[in-house]
Amino acid sequence: MAKRRRKLSKDFEKLISSSKKGNELILAKIHDIYDDDIREEYALAFAPVKFKLDEISTNYDSLGITEESANMYDNYTSMLESFKNEYEI
């Protein structure tokens, strides 16, 4: 049985790439926090956001762009905004 071809999108790849760089910047800022308790709190709060982007990237690599991947990215952006609003980074 023939395998379906993935539908790829350069724009979506750029969104994922820029989001990964943004996550790296936020993680660097979190690791620069001097107080261990605060650093741990921020890291734990940011973990679901990072996991969601990793999930989006894996999904895109295996399936390409789908309606689900677009919905996942929208969910990621809302999670990121929620984190930024709650935690001052």
Gaussian input, Z-matrix of N, CA and C with variables (Angstrom, degrees):
# hf/3-21g

backbone

0 1
 N
 C     1     B1
 C     2     B2     1     A1
 N     3     B3     2     A2     1     D1
 C     4     B4     3     A3     2     D2
 C     5     B5     4     A4     3     D3
 N     6     B6     5     A5     4     D4
 C     7     B7     6     A6     5     D5
 C     8     B8     7     A7     6     D6
 N     9     B9     8     A8     7     D7
 C    10    B10     9     A9     8     D8
 C    11    B11    10    A10     9     D9
 N    12    B12    11    A11    10    D10
 C    13    B13    12    A12    11    D11
 C    14    B14    13    A13    12    D12
 N    15    B15    14    A14    13    D13
 C    16    B16    15    A15    14    D14
 C    17    B17    16    A16    15    D15
 N    18    B18    17    A17    16    D16
 C    19    B19    18    A18    17    D17
 C    20    B20    19    A19    18    D18
 N    21    B21    20    A20    19    D19
 C    22    B22    21    A21    20    D20
 C    23    B23    22    A22    21    D21
 N    24    B24    23    A23    22    D22
 C    25    B25    24    A24    23    D23
 C    26    B26    25    A25    24    D24
 N    27    B27    26    A26    25    D25
 C    28    B28    27    A27    26    D26
 C    29    B29    28    A28    27    D27
 N    30    B30    29    A29    28    D28
 C    31    B31    30    A30    29    D29
 C    32    B32    31    A31    30    D30
 N    33    B33    32    A32    31    D31
 C    34    B34    33    A33    32    D32
 C    35    B35    34    A34    33    D33
 N    36    B36    35    A35    34    D34
 C    37    B37    36    A36    35    D35
 C    38    B38    37    A37    36    D36
 N    39    B39    38    A38    37    D37
 C    40    B40    39    A39    38    D38
 C    41    B41    40    A40    39    D39
 N    42    B42    41    A41    40    D40
 C    43    B43    42    A42    41    D41
 C    44    B44    43    A43    42    D42
 N    45    B45    44    A44    43    D43
 C    46    B46    45    A45    44    D44
 C    47    B47    46    A46    45    D45
 N    48    B48    47    A47    46    D46
 C    49    B49    48    A48    47    D47
 C    50    B50    49    A49    48    D48
 N    51    B51    50    A50    49    D49
 C    52    B52    51    A51    50    D50
 C    53    B53    52    A52    51    D51
 N    54    B54    53    A53    52    D52
 C    55    B55    54    A54    53    D53
 C    56    B56    55    A55    54    D54
 N    57    B57    56    A56    55    D55
 C    58    B58    57    A57    56    D56
 C    59    B59    58    A58    57    D57
 N    60    B60    59    A59    58    D58
 C    61    B61    60    A60    59    D59
 C    62    B62    61    A61    60    D60
 N    63    B63    62    A62    61    D61
 C    64    B64    63    A63    62    D62
 C    65    B65    64    A64    63    D63
 N    66    B66    65    A65    64    D64
 C    67    B67    66    A66    65    D65
 C    68    B68    67    A67    66    D66
 N    69    B69    68    A68    67    D67
 C    70    B70    69    A69    68    D68
 C    71    B71    70    A70    69    D69
 N    72    B72    71    A71    70    D70
 C    73    B73    72    A72    71    D71
 C    74    B74    73    A73    72    D72
 N    75    B75    74    A74    73    D73
 C    76    B76    75    A75    74    D74
 C    77    B77    76    A76    75    D75
 N    78    B78    77    A77    76    D76
 C    79    B79    78    A78    77    D77
 C    80    B80    79    A79    78    D78
 N    81    B81    80    A80    79    D79
 C    82    B82    81    A81    80    D80
 C    83    B83    82    A82    81    D81
 N    84    B84    83    A83    82    D82
 C    85    B85    84    A84    83    D83
 C    86    B86    85    A85    84    D84
 N    87    B87    86    A86    85    D85
 C    88    B88    87    A87    86    D86
 C    89    B89    88    A88    87    D87
 N    90    B90    89    A89    88    D88
 C    91    B91    90    A90    89    D89
 C    92    B92    91    A91    90    D90
 N    93    B93    92    A92    91    D91
 C    94    B94    93    A93    92    D92
 C    95    B95    94    A94    93    D93
 N    96    B96    95    A95    94    D94
 C    97    B97    96    A96    95    D95
 C    98    B98    97    A97    96    D96
 N    99    B99    98    A98    97    D97
 C   100   B100    99    A99    98    D98
 C   101   B101   100   A100    99    D99
 N   102   B102   101   A101   100   D100
 C   103   B103   102   A102   101   D101
 C   104   B104   103   A103   102   D102
 N   105   B105   104   A104   103   D103
 C   106   B106   105   A105   104   D104
 C   107   B107   106   A106   105   D105
 N   108   B108   107   A107   106   D106
 C   109   B109   108   A108   107   D107
 C   110   B110   109   A109   108   D108
 N   111   B111   110   A110   109   D109
 C   112   B112   111   A111   110   D110
 C   113   B113   112   A112   111   D111
 N   114   B114   113   A113   112   D112
 C   115   B115   114   A114   113   D113
 C   116   B116   115   A115   114   D114
 N   117   B117   116   A116   115   D115
 C   118   B118   117   A117   116   D116
 C   119   B119   118   A118   117   D117
 N   120   B120   119   A119   118   D118
 C   121   B121   120   A120   119   D119
 C   122   B122   121   A121   120   D120
 N   123   B123   122   A122   121   D121
 C   124   B124   123   A123   122   D122
 C   125   B125   124   A124   123   D123
 N   126   B126   125   A125   124   D124
 C   127   B127   126   A126   125   D125
 C   128   B128   127   A127   126   D126
 N   129   B129   128   A128   127   D127
 C   130   B130   129   A129   128   D128
 C   131   B131   130   A130   129   D129
 N   132   B132   131   A131   130   D130
 C   133   B133   132   A132   131   D131
 C   134   B134   133   A133   132   D132
 N   135   B135   134   A134   133   D133
 C   136   B136   135   A135   134   D134
 C   137   B137   136   A136   135   D135
 N   138   B138   137   A137   136   D136
 C   139   B139   138   A138   137   D137
 C   140   B140   139   A139   138   D138
 N   141   B141   140   A140   139   D139
 C   142   B142   141   A141   140   D140
 C   143   B143   142   A142   141   D141
 N   144   B144   143   A143   142   D142
 C   145   B145   144   A144   143   D143
 C   146   B146   145   A145   144   D144
 N   147   B147   146   A146   145   D145
 C   148   B148   147   A147   146   D146
 C   149   B149   148   A148   147   D147
 N   150   B150   149   A149   148   D148
 C   151   B151   150   A150   149   D149
 C   152   B152   151   A151   150   D150
 N   153   B153   152   A152   151   D151
 C   154   B154   153   A153   152   D152
 C   155   B155   154   A154   153   D153
 N   156   B156   155   A155   154   D154
 C   157   B157   156   A156   155   D155
 C   158   B158   157   A157   156   D156
 N   159   B159   158   A158   157   D157
 C   160   B160   159   A159   158   D158
 C   161   B161   160   A160   159   D159
 N   162   B162   161   A161   160   D160
 C   163   B163   162   A162   161   D161
 C   164   B164   163   A163   162   D162
 N   165   B165   164   A164   163   D163
 C   166   B166   165   A165   164   D164
 C   167   B167   166   A166   165   D165
 N   168   B168   167   A167   166   D166
 C   169   B169   168   A168   167   D167
 C   170   B170   169   A169   168   D168
 N   171   B171   170   A170   169   D169
 C   172   B172   171   A171   170   D170
 C   173   B173   172   A172   171   D171
 N   174   B174   173   A173   172   D172
 C   175   B175   174   A174   173   D173
 C   176   B176   175   A175   174   D174
 N   177   B177   176   A176   175   D175
 C   178   B178   177   A177   176   D176
 C   179   B179   178   A178   177   D177
 N   180   B180   179   A179   178   D178
 C   181   B181   180   A180   179   D179
 C   182   B182   181   A181   180   D180
 N   183   B183   182   A182   181   D181
 C   184   B184   183   A183   182   D182
 C   185   B185   184   A184   183   D183
 N   186   B186   185   A185   184   D184
 C   187   B187   186   A186   185   D185
 C   188   B188   187   A187   186   D186
 N   189   B189   188   A188   187   D187
 C   190   B190   189   A189   188   D188
 C   191   B191   190   A190   189   D189
 N   192   B192   191   A191   190   D190
 C   193   B193   192   A192   191   D191
 C   194   B194   193   A193   192   D192
 N   195   B195   194   A194   193   D193
 C   196   B196   195   A195   194   D194
 C   197   B197   196   A196   195   D195
 N   198   B198   197   A197   196   D196
 C   199   B199   198   A198   197   D197
 C   200   B200   199   A199   198   D198
 N   201   B201   200   A200   199   D199
 C   202   B202   201   A201   200   D200
 C   203   B203   202   A202   201   D201
 N   204   B204   203   A203   202   D202
 C   205   B205   204   A204   203   D203
 C   206   B206   205   A205   204   D204
 N   207   B207   206   A206   205   D205
 C   208   B208   207   A207   206   D206
 C   209   B209   208   A208   207   D207
 N   210   B210   209   A209   208   D208
 C   211   B211   210   A210   209   D209
 C   212   B212   211   A211   210   D210
 N   213   B213   212   A212   211   D211
 C   214   B214   213   A213   212   D212
 C   215   B215   214   A214   213   D213
 N   216   B216   215   A215   214   D214
 C   217   B217   216   A216   215   D215
 C   218   B218   217   A217   216   D216
 N   219   B219   218   A218   217   D217
 C   220   B220   219   A219   218   D218
 C   221   B221   220   A220   219   D219
 N   222   B222   221   A221   220   D220
 C   223   B223   222   A222   221   D221
 C   224   B224   223   A223   222   D222
 N   225   B225   224   A224   223   D223
 C   226   B226   225   A225   224   D224
 C   227   B227   226   A226   225   D225
 N   228   B228   227   A227   226   D226
 C   229   B229   228   A228   227   D227
 C   230   B230   229   A229   228   D228
 N   231   B231   230   A230   229   D229
 C   232   B232   231   A231   230   D230
 C   233   B233   232   A232   231   D231
 N   234   B234   233   A233   232   D232
 C   235   B235   234   A234   233   D233
 C   236   B236   235   A235   234   D234
 N   237   B237   236   A236   235   D235
 C   238   B238   237   A237   236   D236
 C   239   B239   238   A238   237   D237
 N   240   B240   239   A239   238   D238
 C   241   B241   240   A240   239   D239
 C   242   B242   241   A241   240   D240
 N   243   B243   242   A242   241   D241
 C   244   B244   243   A243   242   D242
 C   245   B245   244   A244   243   D243
 N   246   B246   245   A245   244   D244
 C   247   B247   246   A246   245   D245
 C   248   B248   247   A247   246   D246
 N   249   B249   248   A248   247   D247
 C   250   B250   249   A249   248   D248
 C   251   B251   250   A250   249   D249
 N   252   B252   251   A251   250   D250
 C   253   B253   252   A252   251   D251
 C   254   B254   253   A253   252   D252
 N   255   B255   254   A254   253   D253
 C   256   B256   255   A255   254   D254
 C   257   B257   256   A256   255   D255
 N   258   B258   257   A257   256   D256
 C   259   B259   258   A258   257   D257
 C   260   B260   259   A259   258   D258
 N   261   B261   260   A260   259   D259
 C   262   B262   261   A261   260   D260
 C   263   B263   262   A262   261   D261
 N   264   B264   263   A263   262   D262
 C   265   B265   264   A264   263   D263
 C   266   B266   265   A265   264   D264

   B1=1.4385
   B2=1.5299
   B3=1.2895
   B4=1.4643
   B5=1.5210
   B6=1.3096
   B7=1.4577
   B8=1.5293
   B9=1.3355
   B10=1.4632
   B11=1.5144
   B12=1.2980
   B13=1.4674
   B14=1.5189
   B15=1.3260
   B16=1.4593
   B17=1.5211
   B18=1.3062
   B19=1.4553
   B20=1.5255
   B21=1.3203
   B22=1.4662
   B23=1.5192
   B24=1.3149
   B25=1.4550
   B26=1.5214
   B27=1.3140
   B28=1.4757
   B29=1.5278
   B30=1.3298
   B31=1.4674
   B32=1.5247
   B33=1.3364
   B34=1.4596
   B35=1.5245
   B36=1.3272
   B37=1.4630
   B38=1.5231
   B39=1.3232
   B40=1.4644
   B41=1.5216
   B42=1.3437
   B43=1.4635
   B44=1.5231
   B45=1.3235
   B46=1.4623
   B47=1.5222
   B48=1.3307
   B49=1.4624
   B50=1.5306
   B51=1.3187
   B52=1.4682
   B53=1.5274
   B54=1.3286
   B55=1.4627
   B56=1.5216
   B57=1.3236
   B58=1.4681
   B59=1.5206
   B60=1.3302
   B61=1.4649
   B62=1.5220
   B63=1.3271
   B64=1.4589
   B65=1.5211
   B66=1.3353
   B67=1.4625
   B68=1.5224
   B69=1.3266
   B70=1.4656
   B71=1.5307
   B72=1.3186
   B73=1.4571
   B74=1.5316
   B75=1.3159
   B76=1.4598
   B77=1.5251
   B78=1.3340
   B79=1.4622
   B80=1.5258
   B81=1.3335
   B82=1.4706
   B83=1.5237
   B84=1.3223
   B85=1.4651
   B86=1.5244
   B87=1.3289
   B88=1.4628
   B89=1.5265
   B90=1.3277
   B91=1.4682
   B92=1.5307
   B93=1.3239
   B94=1.4617
   B95=1.5272
   B96=1.3231
   B97=1.4638
   B98=1.5233
   B99=1.3079
   B100=1.4681
   B101=1.5258
   B102=1.3096
   B103=1.4724
   B104=1.5381
   B105=1.3311
   B106=1.4701
   B107=1.5252
   B108=1.3166
   B109=1.4664
   B110=1.5278
   B111=1.3070
   B112=1.4641
   B113=1.5230
   B114=1.3307
   B115=1.4625
   B116=1.5292
   B117=1.3215
   B118=1.4618
   B119=1.5319
   B120=1.3224
   B121=1.4613
   B122=1.5271
   B123=1.3242
   B124=1.4610
   B125=1.5262
   B126=1.3206
   B127=1.4643
   B128=1.5276
   B129=1.3223
   B130=1.4632
   B131=1.5357
   B132=1.3189
   B133=1.4603
   B134=1.5254
   B135=1.3263
   B136=1.4693
   B137=1.5309
   B138=1.3200
   B139=1.4675
   B140=1.5309
   B141=1.3407
   B142=1.4725
   B143=1.5281
   B144=1.3227
   B145=1.4638
   B146=1.5303
   B147=1.3195
   B148=1.4580
   B149=1.5315
   B150=1.3265
   B151=1.4573
   B152=1.5249
   B153=1.3298
   B154=1.4680
   B155=1.5241
   B156=1.3279
   B157=1.4607
   B158=1.5259
   B159=1.3168
   B160=1.4667
   B161=1.5228
   B162=1.3262
   B163=1.4571
   B164=1.5331
   B165=1.3209
   B166=1.4691
   B167=1.5259
   B168=1.3240
   B169=1.4585
   B170=1.5309
   B171=1.3199
   B172=1.4621
   B173=1.5180
   B174=1.3210
   B175=1.4625
   B176=1.5227
   B177=1.3248
   B178=1.4567
   B179=1.5307
   B180=1.3332
   B181=1.4622
   B182=1.5240
   B183=1.3197
   B184=1.4584
   B185=1.5280
   B186=1.3389
   B187=1.4596
   B188=1.5274
   B189=1.3083
   B190=1.4589
   B191=1.5222
   B192=1.3175
   B193=1.4628
   B194=1.5275
   B195=1.3158
   B196=1.4623
   B197=1.5207
   B198=1.3104
   B199=1.4599
   B200=1.5244
   B201=1.3308
   B202=1.4619
   B203=1.5291
   B204=1.3405
   B205=1.4616
   B206=1.5246
   B207=1.3207
   B208=1.4620
   B209=1.5290
   B210=1.3316
   B211=1.4643
   B212=1.5273
   B213=1.3245
   B214=1.4574
   B215=1.5256
   B216=1.3429
   B217=1.4636
   B218=1.5257
   B219=1.3313
   B220=1.4662
   B221=1.5246
   B222=1.3318
   B223=1.4624
   B224=1.5347
   B225=1.3255
   B226=1.4687
   B227=1.5301
   B228=1.3234
   B229=1.4717
   B230=1.5250
   B231=1.3253
   B232=1.4686
   B233=1.5295
   B234=1.3366
   B235=1.4624
   B236=1.5297
   B237=1.3264
   B238=1.4673
   B239=1.5260
   B240=1.3146
   B241=1.4695
   B242=1.5225
   B243=1.3164
   B244=1.4618
   B245=1.5326
   B246=1.3305
   B247=1.4606
   B248=1.5251
   B249=1.3235
   B250=1.4686
   B251=1.5284
   B252=1.3296
   B253=1.4711
   B254=1.5193
   B255=1.3152
   B256=1.4589
   B257=1.5258
   B258=1.3335
   B259=1.4647
   B260=1.5199
   B261=1.3041
   B262=1.4701
   B263=1.5161
   B264=1.3020
   B265=1.4754
   B266=1.5051
   A1=108.74
   A2=116.73
   A3=121.49
   A4=110.30
   A5=114.56
   A6=121.27
   A7=108.76
   A8=116.64
   A9=120.53
   A10=110.39
   A11=115.75
   A12=120.33
   A13=109.73
   A14=114.23
   A15=119.41
   A16=109.12
   A17=116.12
   A18=121.17
   A19=106.88
   A20=116.44
   A21=121.56
   A22=110.47
   A23=115.16
   A24=121.64
   A25=109.29
   A26=116.64
   A27=121.04
   A28=110.65
   A29=116.64
   A30=119.55
   A31=111.39
   A32=116.83
   A33=120.15
   A34=110.26
   A35=117.12
   A36=120.60
   A37=110.51
   A38=117.15
   A39=121.00
   A40=111.17
   A41=117.05
   A42=120.50
   A43=110.95
   A44=116.36
   A45=120.55
   A46=110.59
   A47=116.41
   A48=121.09
   A49=111.48
   A50=116.98
   A51=119.60
   A52=110.82
   A53=117.09
   A54=120.45
   A55=110.94
   A56=116.71
   A57=120.19
   A58=110.65
   A59=116.55
   A60=119.85
   A61=110.80
   A62=116.95
   A63=120.84
   A64=111.54
   A65=116.23
   A66=120.15
   A67=111.12
   A68=117.27
   A69=120.91
   A70=110.37
   A71=116.71
   A72=121.16
   A73=110.74
   A74=116.46
   A75=120.14
   A76=110.18
   A77=117.49
   A78=120.55
   A79=111.75
   A80=116.33
   A81=119.90
   A82=110.37
   A83=116.50
   A84=120.22
   A85=111.01
   A86=116.28
   A87=120.11
   A88=110.02
   A89=116.98
   A90=120.45
   A91=111.82
   A92=117.78
   A93=121.19
   A94=113.26
   A95=117.35
   A96=120.36
   A97=108.65
   A98=115.44
   A99=121.48
   A100=112.75
   A101=117.18
   A102=122.14
   A103=109.84
   A104=116.31
   A105=121.50
   A106=112.40
   A107=117.80
   A108=120.85
   A109=111.60
   A110=116.13
   A111=120.55
   A112=110.10
   A113=116.94
   A114=121.15
   A115=110.66
   A116=116.22
   A117=120.42
   A118=111.22
   A119=116.49
   A120=120.84
   A121=110.92
   A122=116.80
   A123=121.05
   A124=111.04
   A125=117.05
   A126=121.07
   A127=110.92
   A128=116.77
   A129=120.25
   A130=111.57
   A131=116.68
   A132=120.28
   A133=111.61
   A134=117.17
   A135=120.55
   A136=112.34
   A137=118.32
   A138=122.19
   A139=113.56
   A140=120.66
   A141=118.76
   A142=113.39
   A143=116.64
   A144=120.76
   A145=109.64
   A146=116.03
   A147=121.17
   A148=110.73
   A149=116.47
   A150=120.89
   A151=110.93
   A152=117.30
   A153=121.21
   A154=110.60
   A155=117.80
   A156=119.96
   A157=110.94
   A158=117.48
   A159=120.31
   A160=110.67
   A161=116.74
   A162=121.88
   A163=110.90
   A164=116.21
   A165=121.13
   A166=110.08
   A167=116.49
   A168=121.65
   A169=111.40
   A170=117.24
   A171=121.63
   A172=110.64
   A173=116.08
   A174=120.50
   A175=110.76
   A176=117.02
   A177=120.75
   A178=110.85
   A179=116.87
   A180=120.01
   A181=112.03
   A182=117.00
   A183=119.21
   A184=113.49
   A185=117.58
   A186=120.19
   A187=114.32
   A188=117.21
   A189=119.76
   A190=109.49
   A191=115.71
   A192=119.16
   A193=108.74
   A194=114.01
   A195=121.75
   A196=107.72
   A197=115.55
   A198=119.13
   A199=109.69
   A200=115.75
   A201=120.46
   A202=111.18
   A203=117.21
   A204=119.44
   A205=111.08
   A206=117.13
   A207=120.53
   A208=110.50
   A209=117.15
   A210=121.10
   A211=110.63
   A212=116.63
   A213=120.81
   A214=110.42
   A215=116.58
   A216=119.75
   A217=110.88
   A218=117.04
   A219=120.17
   A220=110.80
   A221=116.09
   A222=121.52
   A223=110.05
   A224=116.38
   A225=121.31
   A226=110.88
   A227=117.18
   A228=119.55
   A229=111.05
   A230=117.23
   A231=118.64
   A232=110.49
   A233=117.77
   A234=120.94
   A235=110.76
   A236=116.41
   A237=121.19
   A238=110.74
   A239=117.17
   A240=120.47
   A241=110.81
   A242=116.26
   A243=120.12
   A244=110.25
   A245=116.67
   A246=120.32
   A247=110.67
   A248=117.05
   A249=120.86
   A250=112.00
   A251=116.60
   A252=119.82
   A253=111.50
   A254=116.75
   A255=120.15
   A256=112.56
   A257=116.65
   A258=121.95
   A259=109.07
   A260=115.82
   A261=119.87
   A262=110.24
   A263=115.00
   A264=121.07
   A265=107.44
   D1=133.97
   D2=-177.54
   D3=-73.64
   D4=140.62
   D5=179.39
   D6=-83.39
   D7=137.40
   D8=178.45
   D9=-69.24
   D10=142.31
   D11=177.30
   D12=-79.27
   D13=143.43
   D14=177.07
   D15=-76.77
   D16=141.54
   D17=174.16
   D18=-90.99
   D19=117.01
   D20=-176.37
   D21=-103.83
   D22=157.44
   D23=179.59
   D24=-143.46
   D25=119.42
   D26=178.41
   D27=-62.65
   D28=-38.09
   D29=-179.99
   D30=-64.34
   D31=-41.65
   D32=179.46
   D33=-67.90
   D34=-37.06
   D35=176.58
   D36=-62.27
   D37=-39.58
   D38=177.64
   D39=-65.86
   D40=-38.96
   D41=176.89
   D42=-61.61
   D43=-45.13
   D44=179.39
   D45=-63.46
   D46=-44.95
   D47=-178.99
   D48=-62.42
   D49=-46.75
   D50=-179.57
   D51=-67.74
   D52=-33.62
   D53=177.25
   D54=-66.69
   D55=-39.05
   D56=177.60
   D57=-63.16
   D58=-41.44
   D59=177.82
   D60=-64.80
   D61=-39.71
   D62=177.12
   D63=-63.47
   D64=-40.06
   D65=177.41
   D66=-64.67
   D67=-39.96
   D68=178.06
   D69=-61.41
   D70=-40.13
   D71=178.89
   D72=-64.64
   D73=-44.69
   D74=178.91
   D75=-63.65
   D76=-43.09
   D77=178.33
   D78=-62.37
   D79=-37.90
   D80=177.40
   D81=-64.22
   D82=-40.85
   D83=177.91
   D84=-65.30
   D85=-38.17
   D86=178.27
   D87=-64.94
   D88=-43.37
   D89=-179.07
   D90=-68.52
   D91=-19.42
   D92=177.99
   D93=-82.64
   D94=-8.06
   D95=179.28
   D96=-67.72
   D97=129.84
   D98=-173.94
   D99=-73.33
   D100=-43.30
   D101=-176.28
   D102=-74.65
   D103=122.65
   D104=-176.63
   D105=-61.25
   D106=-42.28
   D107=-177.94
   D108=-64.99
   D109=-44.00
   D110=179.65
   D111=-67.15
   D112=-42.80
   D113=178.61
   D114=-58.77
   D115=-44.11
   D116=-179.98
   D117=-65.50
   D118=-40.62
   D119=178.57
   D120=-61.62
   D121=-46.00
   D122=178.59
   D123=-63.46
   D124=-43.30
   D125=-179.09
   D126=-62.83
   D127=-42.16
   D128=178.54
   D129=-66.60
   D130=-36.85
   D131=178.91
   D132=-71.07
   D133=-30.59
   D134=-178.14
   D135=-85.49
   D136=-18.67
   D137=-176.36
   D138=-54.72
   D139=-44.75
   D140=178.91
   D141=-63.58
   D142=-33.27
   D143=178.36
   D144=-65.83
   D145=-46.09
   D146=178.84
   D147=-63.24
   D148=-42.74
   D149=179.22
   D150=-61.30
   D151=-40.84
   D152=-179.38
   D153=-62.75
   D154=-41.05
   D155=178.49
   D156=-67.47
   D157=-39.12
   D158=175.76
   D159=-61.74
   D160=-39.11
   D161=178.41
   D162=-64.95
   D163=-41.71
   D164=178.40
   D165=-62.60
   D166=-46.26
   D167=-179.71
   D168=-61.01
   D169=-44.73
   D170=179.10
   D171=-64.61
   D172=-43.02
   D173=178.75
   D174=-61.79
   D175=-43.46
   D176=-179.71
   D177=-65.59
   D178=-41.05
   D179=179.77
   D180=-63.04
   D181=-34.98
   D182=-176.48
   D183=-90.34
   D184=-36.21
   D185=-174.62
   D186=-112.99
   D187=-16.54
   D188=-173.79
   D189=83.89
   D190=-165.11
   D191=-178.95
   D192=-83.21
   D193=130.35
   D194=177.80
   D195=-136.65
   D196=174.37
   D197=176.50
   D198=-63.97
   D199=-35.71
   D200=178.72
   D201=-63.48
   D202=-42.50
   D203=-179.12
   D204=-65.65
   D205=-36.71
   D206=176.72
   D207=-65.43
   D208=-41.14
   D209=177.67
   D210=-65.89
   D211=-39.35
   D212=178.22
   D213=-62.49
   D214=-40.55
   D215=179.70
   D216=-66.06
   D217=-39.77
   D218=176.45
   D219=-61.49
   D220=-40.95
   D221=177.55
   D222=-63.57
   D223=-41.64
   D224=177.91
   D225=-60.16
   D226=-46.41
   D227=-177.97
   D228=-64.15
   D229=-36.87
   D230=177.99
   D231=-69.53
   D232=-37.59
   D233=176.51
   D234=-63.79
   D235=-41.68
   D236=179.78
   D237=-64.61
   D238=-44.74
   D239=178.82
   D240=-63.30
   D241=-39.58
   D242=177.99
   D243=-62.49
   D244=-43.08
   D245=177.64
   D246=-62.17
   D247=-46.92
   D248=-179.13
   D249=-62.22
   D250=-35.90
   D251=179.84
   D252=-72.53
   D253=-35.36
   D254=-177.15
   D255=-82.26
   D256=-37.25
   D257=-177.81
   D258=-115.78
   D259=126.13
   D260=-178.37
   D261=-82.62
   D262=103.39
   D263=178.09
   D264=-114.28

